[in-house]
């Protein structure tokens, strides 16, 4: 191992989710008696030097601020969400370890547990993903899908805020009417206590039963009221938030996940340390499945500009892969599900991608890229 002083320095972003992900890698290495230090890296793109952007490639350059530290020798390895890692890698940088993948699919989150099929017409659904937006509209074109930014905690707070705030106001009004009603039985606004909901707990008792993220939502100001949001199941699970809000698992055959979703990628410079990381961290099944997904992504060239999902699962001697490429509004798509022989899975994945490109996937990706360029010009 080439780590300085015998300590493996793992670069990670500083968000709660990123730190939790890096901590799982740290624990795996420490269980094998390696000394590990987590190094938080600011990933603001404007702090990347021009020559490093060139070395890292424009696609994913901002995310790859962590890899900058590895290439410079400041850190020994970096922990990424695999779906964020570009398919083009800088020279000498390898994906040394791919741990066992968490749940790969998406979850629908609602304030009150409303199922996806029961969302009312024109319900506002939040997501920052082009893929999720297109897949939502392909199934429910009546939905109003709007952008949703922030880390996992922030997104959940934005979903809960208006609903929990209204509930708090109703409870406070009911308590006030009950305690301060005048002789006519009216409160200060002229509303009878009988007209307000009856609650079996005081506002304070209700507040005490809220979880931490619900309490924070009571103080959050929001511009958009969401009826539902869609997040990656793995992120919610790793952040420890899945139990804090009602969720529904969306079927992966309709809502095909992003390539690599749910998996981690540990990058390092090619060499002895990379081999050690591979030995300790790599999960062969996840490596094969994510390789198929990323090869399809690389061959189609969709990157982050086109709505595209690819999900592979090993089944015996084959890798069953579902691929879906859509227009941004979800009205057009090219899709396929194939069983690829596991012994030649990279080649078979490239062949499938070529077939999809010929069937129109390349055209959809070109249209999405043109849309992005037009949007960028309008924003100038």
N, C-alpha and C positions, 0 to 999 in steps of 0.2 A: 504494500500500500504506500502511495506517495504523499499522503496527507502530512502536512507539516506537524512536527511535534507529536505525531501519533493521533492527532485530533482531526476528525472529519468535519469540515465546516460546510454546513448545508445552507445555501441561500434560499430565502423564502420571502414572499410578500408579507406585509405586516397586518393584513386583515385577520379577523378572528378565524374565518374559515381556512385561510392559507396556513395560519399557525397551527391549527388543529391537524391539518393534513400533514404538515412537516413533522409534527410531533409523533405521528404514527410511524413515519419512516425512522425518526430518531430512536424510537423505542425498539424497532426491529433490529437496528444496528447495535444498540446497546445490549440487547439480549445475546448478541454474538460477541460481546466484550469489546466493542469498539467505543472509543470516546467520541462523542458528537456534540457539536455546538451549532445552534441555530443562529443564522445571521439575517436580520431583517433588512430588506433592500427596498428603497424607494423606487418605484417603477415608472415615475413620470417620464414620458417620452422625450420631453424637451431637455432632459438631462443626459441623453445619449449623445456621445460625440459622433460627428459625421462619419468618421472612418469605421466606427463600430456599427453604425446603422448599415453601412455598406457590407461589413463582414457578416452581420446577422441576417441581412436581407430585409427588405421593406415590410414584407408580410410578417406580422407578429413582432416587429422591432421593439415596440413599447413593452410587450409582455416579456421579451427576451432580455430585458435589463438585468434579469437574474443571471442569464447565461454570459452576459458581459463580464460579470464578476468571476465566473468560472474561467473564461478565456484569458482574463487578465491574471489569474492565479490568486486572486483575493479570497475566493471560495473554492472548495474542492468539488462540489456538486450542487445542483439546484433541484427544487421540488416544484413541479408544475401540475396543474390540471391538464390531462393529456389533450382534451378537446381544444385547448388554447395553443398548443404547440404546433408551429408551422410544419408542413411536411418537408420543406427544404431546410436542411441543417447546415450550419457553418462547418468548414473543414475541421476535422479532428474532434468535433463534438458529437457524442452518441447518446442515444437513450439507453443508459446502462441498466436501469431497472424499471420493470413494470409490475408493481404489486397487484395482488388479487383485486379485481374490480368490485366496487360497490354496486348498488342498484343502478342500472344504466338509464332508466326511463325518466319520464316527466311526471310531476304531480300537479293536480289542480288544487288550489287552496281557496277556500271561501270563508267568510266570517261566521257562517251558520251551518256549514255542512251541506249546502245545496249541491246535488250531483250535476255533472256537466250537462247531461241530457235535459235537466230540469231548469237550467238557466233560462231566464225569460228573454224574449226577443230584444235585441239591442243592448243586452248586458255588456258592461264595460269590463274587458279582460286585459290585464297588464302583462307585458312581456317585453324584454329587450332583444329578443332573438328573432331574426328574420324567418328562420325555420319554423319556430313555434307559431308565429303569426300566420304564416302560409298554411300550416297544417290545421290550425284552428279554423281558418276561413274555408278551407277545403271541406271540412265537416259541417261547420255552422257559419255560412256566409252572412247570417243575420247579426252576428256578434260585432261589437265595436271594440276592436283590438287597438290598444294604445301603448305608447312607450312607457317602460317602467325601469328606472335606474336605481343603483345603489347596491350595497352588499345584501346578503340574505336577510339579516335582521331588519335593515331599513325597508326592504320591500314588503316584508310582513307587516311592519308597523304602518306603512302607507295603506295597506289593505284594511287593517283593523281600525285605523284611527277614526274615520267618520262614524262607523257603526258602534264602536265602544263609547265614543263621546256622546252620541245620541242616547245610548242606553243609560249612561251616567246622568245626563240631563233629565231624562224621564224619571229616574229614581229619585233624584234630588227634588224635582217638582212634586212628586207624589209625597215625599217625606215632609216637604214644606207645607203642602195643602193639609196634610194630616195633623201637623203640629200647630199651624198658625191659622187654621180656618176661623173665620169670624162667626158671629152668632147665626148668620144665615147659612153657614156651611160652605161659604165661598172663600177662595184664596184671594191674594192681592190682585190677580188677573181676572177675577170674576168666574173662575172655573171651579166647579164643585169637585171635592175630593172623590166623590163617587164616579166622576167622569175619567179619573186617572187610573192606570193599572194598579192592581193590588200586589204588593211584594211581601214575601215572607222573610226578607232580610233587610236590614238597614243599608243605606248607601255605603257605610264604612265596612260592614260585614261583606258586602258584595265586592268592594275594592280589595279587601284582604284576601279574597279567594282568587283574584286575578293572578296570572303568572307575570313574570317580569316584563316580557315583551308587550303584553296587554297594558300594563301600567304605563310603559313608555309611550304607547300609542295614544294615550289620553292627552299627552302633551305635544303631540306632533301636529303641525299644520300641513295640510295637503291641498294641492290644486285640483286633483282629480279624485273622484270617488270611484273606486274599483269594486265591482261585484265579485270578481275572482282574479287570481293571478296564476301564472304557471311557472314553476321552478324545477330545476333538476332534483330528482329524489336524493341523489348522493350528497349534494350540497346541504340539503335540509337535514339529512341523517348525520353527516359529519359535524354540522353545527349544533347538533343536539336539540333541534327545534321542532322536529316532526310531531311531538306530542302537544305542542302549544297552539295548534290551529288545525281545524278539520281539513283533511286531505283526501283526495281520490287519485288512485294510480291510473294514469292514462295508458291505454293499450299500445304496446310498441309496434303493432302492425299498422295502426293508423297514425300514431304519433311516433314515427321512427326517430330514435335519438340521434344526436350529432355524433359523428365519428369520434370514438374515444371517450364519449361521455361516461362519467362514473369512474374512470381510471385515472391513476396518477402516472406521471413520467418523471423519472429521476435522470437528469442529464449530467454528463461528466466528460472530461477530455478522454479520448481513447487511450487506454493504458492499463496498468495494474489495478488502479483504484476502480476503474470501470468494471473490470472483471470481478473484483471483490463485491461491488454493489450488485452486479448481476447475480452472483452466487447467492447472496443473502436475500435479495429483495424480489427477484423475478418470479412471476407466476406464469408458467408455460402456457396454460390455457388462455389467460388474459392476453398474453403476448401475441398469440396466434390470432385471436379474435380482433384485437385492436389493429394488428397489422393489416388484416383484410380490409377493415373499415378505412384506414388511412391510405392504403394503396388506391382504393376506389376514389377517395377524395383527391389524392395527388393526380391521378390520371385524368379525372374530369376537370380539375383546376378550378373548382368552385370557390375554394378558400372561404372567406367570411362574407362574400358579396352575394351569394346565391342561397336560397332556402334549400338545404340538402340534408338528408338523414341517411345514415348507414349503420346497420346493427347486425353483428355477426355472433353466432352461437355455435360452438362445437357440438355436433351430434354424431357420435361414433366416428366413422372414417371420413365424415364430411363436415364442412363448415357451412351452416345455413346462414345466408346473408340477405337481408332486406335492404333495398336502396330506394330512395324516393327523392326526386329532384322536382321542385315546383316553381311556378311563377310566383312573384312576390305577393300577388293577391289570392293565390291558391286556386285559381280557376283552371290552370293547366298543370299537367304533371307527366313525368315519365318515371315509371316504377318497375321494379322486378324483384322477385325472390328466387334465389338459386341455392342449390347444394353444391359447394365447391369441394373437390378432393383435397383433403388436408395435406397430403404430401406435396402438393404443388399450389398451395393456397395463394402465394403472392402473384404467380403467373395467371392463375385462374381469376383472381380479382381484377387484374389489369384487363383481361379479356372481357370480363363482364362490363367494366367501365367503358371499354371501347364500343361494346354493343349498345349500351345506353346512350352514349354520345351520338351514335349513328341514328338512334331512334328519336332524337330530338332533345336530349339532355344538354348537349353542347349549345343548342340554340337558346334554351331557357337560361343557361348560365351567361351567355353573351348578352341577352336582353337585360338580365339583372345587373351585369357590369355596366351597361350603358345607362341604366336607371341611376346607378350610384354616381356615375360621372356627371350626369345632368344635375343631380341633387347637390353635388359638390360645387358645381359652377354657380348654382342659384345661391348657395350659402356664401360665396365670395363677396 
